[in-house]
Amino acid sequence: MMPGAEPREGPNTFSVFAAKKYLNLETYRRNGRAVRTPLWFAADTGPSATLYAYTLANSGKAKRIRRTSVVKIAPCDSRGQTSGPWMDARAEIVTGDEFDHGMQLINRKYRPWKQILDLTVLLFRRRQRIVLAVRPADRR
């Protein structure tokens, strides 16, 4: 765990992420050790209460989420320093229309930086990207 950043239970709402650029995603290794990663994310403003983030399919966080969907999240800066309460959540890898929707929200929120990043990916070996849907723990 990061010093001075003990997980705290907050209200089970994603309103603390409004106007934030990063979320800190805490996933868990097989031995139970927590791994925290700051990520770009976009919120679905509809009634679904879902945050979308993307990563590479072969990343450690993707492997850990495939094993268990239990995660914690908190708003943070680009270095992972939290700026709000930790919340229990569930994360899953989504495909199809939900993948497209999540990627569209992320592209819109981080324009033009995300588009520049996408162009640089074309110059190098293309890696499969996935979209993570993060939802409150009490919602399935």
Sine and cosine of phi, psi and omega as CSV:
sin_phi,cos_phi,sin_psi,cos_psi,sin_omega,cos_omega
0.00,0.00,0.49,-0.87,0.03,-1.00
-0.97,0.23,0.65,-0.76,0.00,-1.00
-0.85,0.53,0.69,-0.73,0.06,-1.00
0.96,0.29,0.19,0.98,-0.04,-1.00
-0.79,-0.61,0.80,0.60,0.02,-1.00
-0.92,0.39,0.65,-0.76,0.03,-1.00
-0.88,0.48,0.68,-0.73,0.07,-1.00
-0.81,-0.59,0.57,-0.82,0.07,-1.00
-0.99,0.11,0.81,-0.59,0.05,-1.00
-0.91,-0.41,-0.03,-1.00,0.06,-1.00
-0.89,0.46,0.58,-0.82,-0.07,-1.00
-0.99,0.13,0.89,0.45,0.03,-1.00
-0.69,-0.72,0.49,-0.87,0.00,-1.00
-0.99,-0.10,0.21,0.98,-0.02,-1.00
-0.89,0.45,-0.41,0.91,0.02,-1.00
-0.92,0.38,-0.21,0.98,0.00,-1.00
-1.00,-0.05,-0.09,1.00,0.01,-1.00
-0.85,0.52,0.72,-0.69,0.04,-1.00
0.91,0.42,0.26,0.97,0.07,-1.00
-0.99,-0.13,0.48,-0.88,0.01,-1.00
-0.99,-0.15,-0.41,0.91,-0.09,-1.00
-0.75,-0.66,0.50,-0.87,0.20,-0.98
-0.84,-0.54,0.56,-0.83,0.06,-1.00
-0.99,-0.12,0.88,-0.47,-0.04,-1.00
-0.97,-0.23,0.86,-0.51,0.04,-1.00
-0.97,-0.25,0.91,-0.42,0.07,-1.00
-0.92,-0.39,0.14,-0.99,-0.13,-0.99
-0.79,-0.62,0.74,-0.68,0.08,-1.00
-0.96,0.27,0.18,-0.98,0.01,-1.00
-0.84,0.54,-0.56,0.83,-0.01,-1.00
-0.99,0.15,0.04,1.00,0.03,-1.00
1.00,-0.02,-0.11,0.99,-0.01,-1.00
-0.93,0.36,0.72,-0.70,-0.01,-1.00
-0.99,0.16,0.61,-0.79,0.09,-1.00
-0.80,-0.59,0.84,-0.55,-0.03,-1.00
-0.96,-0.30,0.67,-0.74,-0.04,-1.00
-0.64,-0.77,0.83,-0.56,0.11,-0.99
-0.97,0.23,0.69,-0.73,-0.04,-1.00
-0.69,-0.72,0.51,-0.86,0.26,-0.97
-0.93,0.38,0.53,-0.85,0.05,-1.00
-0.48,-0.88,0.28,-0.96,0.12,-0.99
-0.68,-0.73,0.60,-0.80,-0.02,-1.00
-0.99,-0.17,0.64,-0.77,0.17,-0.99
-0.99,0.11,0.90,-0.43,-0.08,-1.00
-0.98,0.18,-0.01,1.00,0.04,-1.00
-0.97,0.24,-0.19,-0.98,-0.05,-1.00
-0.96,0.27,-0.03,1.00,-0.11,-0.99
-0.98,0.22,-0.25,0.97,-0.01,-1.00
0.73,0.68,0.88,0.47,-0.01,-1.00
-0.79,-0.61,0.70,-0.72,0.14,-0.99
-0.96,-0.29,0.67,-0.74,0.00,-1.00
-0.91,-0.42,0.68,-0.73,0.08,-1.00
-0.69,-0.72,0.34,-0.94,0.06,-1.00
-0.78,-0.63,0.39,-0.92,-0.03,-1.00
-0.37,-0.93,0.02,-1.00,0.07,-1.00
-0.99,0.14,0.57,-0.82,-0.05,-1.00
-0.88,0.48,-0.50,0.87,-0.05,-1.00
-0.99,-0.16,0.24,0.97,0.01,-1.00
-0.95,0.31,0.37,-0.93,0.03,-1.00
-0.86,0.51,-0.68,0.73,-0.02,-1.00
-0.90,0.45,-0.60,0.80,0.03,-1.00
-0.91,0.42,-0.68,0.73,0.03,-1.00
-0.89,0.46,-0.67,0.74,0.01,-1.00
-0.92,0.39,-0.60,0.80,0.02,-1.00
-0.95,0.33,-0.55,0.84,0.08,-1.00
-0.89,0.45,-0.53,0.85,-0.01,-1.00
-0.98,0.20,-0.69,0.72,0.03,-1.00
-0.54,-0.84,0.70,-0.72,-0.03,-1.00
-1.00,0.09,-0.08,1.00,-0.04,-1.00
-0.96,0.29,0.83,-0.55,0.01,-1.00
-0.62,-0.78,0.18,-0.98,0.21,-0.98
-0.82,-0.58,0.50,-0.86,0.02,-1.00
-0.69,-0.73,0.45,-0.89,0.08,-1.00
-0.44,-0.90,0.54,-0.84,0.12,-0.99
-0.92,0.39,0.54,-0.84,-0.04,-1.00
-0.41,-0.91,0.04,-1.00,0.12,-0.99
-0.99,-0.10,-0.06,-1.00,-0.08,-1.00
-0.91,0.42,-0.30,0.95,0.01,-1.00
-0.99,-0.12,0.00,1.00,0.04,-1.00
1.00,-0.03,0.08,1.00,0.03,-1.00
-0.96,0.28,0.89,-0.46,-0.09,-1.00
-0.94,0.34,0.51,-0.86,0.01,-1.00
-0.76,-0.65,0.35,0.94,-0.01,-1.00
-0.20,-0.98,-0.03,-1.00,-0.08,-1.00
-0.96,0.29,0.48,-0.88,0.15,-0.99
-0.98,0.19,0.63,-0.78,-0.01,-1.00
-0.75,-0.66,0.61,-0.79,0.13,-0.99
-0.95,0.31,0.65,-0.76,-0.01,-1.00
-0.48,-0.88,0.09,-1.00,0.11,-0.99
-0.81,-0.59,0.67,-0.75,0.02,-1.00
-0.85,-0.53,0.60,-0.80,0.07,-1.00
-0.59,-0.81,0.43,-0.90,0.06,-1.00
-1.00,0.07,0.79,-0.61,-0.04,-1.00
-0.93,-0.38,0.40,-0.92,-0.02,-1.00
-0.73,-0.69,0.01,-1.00,0.11,-0.99
0.88,0.47,-0.70,-0.72,-0.05,-1.00
-0.89,0.46,-0.59,0.81,0.00,-1.00
-0.94,0.34,-0.58,0.81,0.11,-0.99
-0.86,0.52,-0.76,0.65,-0.01,-1.00
-0.87,0.49,-0.68,0.73,0.00,-1.00
-0.89,0.45,-0.74,0.67,0.01,-1.00
-0.88,0.48,-0.69,0.72,0.00,-1.00
-0.91,0.41,-0.61,0.79,0.04,-1.00
-0.89,0.46,-0.68,0.73,0.03,-1.00
-0.89,0.45,-0.67,0.74,0.01,-1.00
-0.92,0.40,-0.71,0.71,0.02,-1.00
-0.85,0.52,-0.67,0.75,-0.01,-1.00
-0.92,0.38,-0.68,0.73,-0.06,-1.00
-0.93,0.37,-0.62,0.79,-0.11,-0.99
-0.96,-0.27,0.35,0.94,0.07,-1.00
-0.91,0.41,0.70,-0.71,0.04,1.00
-1.00,-0.06,-0.04,1.00,-0.10,-0.99
-0.88,0.48,-0.64,0.77,0.00,-1.00
-0.91,0.41,-0.63,0.78,0.01,-1.00
-0.92,0.39,-0.61,0.79,0.05,-1.00
-0.90,0.43,-0.69,0.73,0.05,-1.00
-0.87,0.48,-0.67,0.74,0.03,-1.00
-0.88,0.48,-0.62,0.78,0.02,-1.00
-0.91,0.40,-0.64,0.76,0.01,-1.00
-0.92,0.40,-0.52,0.85,0.04,-1.00
-0.89,0.45,-0.56,0.83,0.00,-1.00
-0.91,0.42,-0.46,0.89,-0.01,-1.00
-0.97,0.24,-0.35,0.94,-0.04,-1.00
-0.91,-0.42,0.08,-1.00,0.02,-1.00
-0.83,0.56,0.81,-0.58,-0.04,-1.00
-0.96,0.28,0.79,-0.62,0.04,-1.00
-0.93,-0.36,0.55,-0.84,-0.01,-1.00
-0.94,0.35,0.78,-0.63,0.06,-1.00
-0.98,-0.21,0.49,-0.87,0.06,-1.00
-0.78,-0.63,0.35,-0.94,0.08,-1.00
-0.92,-0.40,0.73,-0.68,0.07,-1.00
-0.98,-0.18,0.74,-0.67,0.14,-0.99
-0.97,-0.23,0.84,-0.54,-0.01,-1.00
-0.92,-0.38,0.83,-0.56,-0.05,-1.00
-0.79,-0.61,0.37,-0.93,0.05,-1.00
-0.82,0.57,0.55,-0.83,-0.07,-1.00
-0.88,0.48,-0.51,0.86,-0.05,-1.00
-0.99,0.14,-0.05,1.00,0.00,-1.00
-0.94,-0.35,0.75,-0.66,0.00,-1.00
-0.95,-0.30,0.00,0.00,0.00,0.00
